[in-house]
Amino acid sequence: DAKTTQPNSMESNEEEPVHLPCNHSTISGTDYIHWYRQLPSQGPEYVIHGLTSNVNNRMASLAIAEDRKSSTLILHRATLRDAAVYYCILRDTNDYKLSFGAGTTVTVRA
Amino acid sequence: EAGVVQSPRYKIIEKKQPVAFWCNPISGHNTLYWYLQNLGQGPELLIRYENEEAVDDSQLPKDRFSAERLKGVDSTLKIQPAELGDSAVYLCASSLAIFGELFFGEGSRLTVL
């Protein structure tokens, strides 16, 4: 499985943007970049995904490097509800497996 | 629309006892997953179903774990006998299609004493 590397933790202030980096230097052409997050005592929830182009939805934006070896999840205005573990995952269209790493723990200060 | 429902939310048992977890996926979702999550780690896939067929069970410890998805709807994950190391959260997820977004339940937290 292609692997991703994320920082263990990040801190942010409320209402400020948060940029979560993810490195995936061994990404293959059939890998989509997915982000999920897990709030305390809950199951993970889908955030966003992309292949080559930048993506936006109501929750976040995903910026993908031109060589696809890294990506950044952007939370535009962090709220206390955004405190969670964020997982960057490569999902291969050949086997559809969604394999989670340790993720980045985001703390939001009021 | 109801989400993925799991029960029980919490279970405490003594080692060597059996335990079972139940999952009801979102209506119409053909793909169902069971994940295991140890404290401080990301979820790990145990088994994936397409309708009633287990299409990926390579990570399921078959000596003590078993799963079934009769009629392709709800599913049960069983551990017999439980060991101390099985203490974890067991997560169920479903998706509409094989490459679709996964929707997770709240999980079943198992403590083995």
Interface residues (C-beta under 8 A of the other chain):
Chain A: Y36 S41 Q42 G43 P44 E45 Y46 V85 Y87 R91 T93 D95 Y96 K97 L98 S99 F100 G101 A102 G103
Chain B: V4 Y33 Y35 G40 Q41 G42 P43 E44 L45 R48 D56 L91 A93 I98 F99 E101 L102 F103 F104 G105 E106 G107
